[in-house]
């Protein structure tokens, strides 16, 4: 399984699924749905947040949450 954590800076991925309903609800609030393409803009050092860009939005996501989102790297 490939997750959001596997993206490298500037790389894009299409969301496939979420590991559990709680994570899915949290991401749906921000418009991150299956089939949405996200781009990794920045990865903070020392296990910090990931900054994702999608639909003219920039969102910071914890790595623990990003690990629960399955993607297809494009």
N, C-alpha and C positions, 0 to 999 in steps of 0.2 A: 504494500500500500504506500502510495506517495501522499504526503501531507503538505500543508502550507509551509511547514518548517523546512522542507527540502528545496524550496525556491532559492535561487541566488539573485543578487541585486540586478534589477532590470529584466528578470525573467517573468513570464506570464504563465498562469495556470487557470484552468476552468474547474470550478467547484463541481464535484460529483455528488458527495453525500457528507453527512455529519455522523459522528460516532454515537451521539445520544440526543434525546429530545431537548434536554436543557441547553446544550450548546447550540442546537439548531434554532431554538427560540431566541437566544441572545444574538445570533448572527442575523436572523430574519428582521429584527428590529432595525438594523442598519442597512437592510436591503441586500444582504449577501445571501442569495438564493442559489440552488443548484443551477448550473449552466451559466452563471455569471463569471466573467473573466476578470481576474485580479492581477495586478503587477506589483512585485515587491520593490518598493522604493528605497527602503533602508532597513538594515538589521542592526539593532543596537548591540554593543559588545557586552560580554559577561552575562549572557543569557537574558538580555533585555528584550524589549518589545520588537515586533515586526511592524513596519509601516506599509500598509497596503493601499493601492490606488485602484478605484473602480468607479465607473459612472460619475466622474468628476468629483469624487469623494476621496479623502485621505483618512485612513482609520488605523489607529494603533491597536495591536492585538497581542495579548500575552502568548508566549511560546507554548505554554501548557494548553491553551485553547486552540492555537493553530495546529497542534499535533493531532487534534480530534476532527480535522476537516480534511477529507479525501479530495485530491485534485488530480487532474490530468495536465501535465506540463506541456506547454505549447511552444 
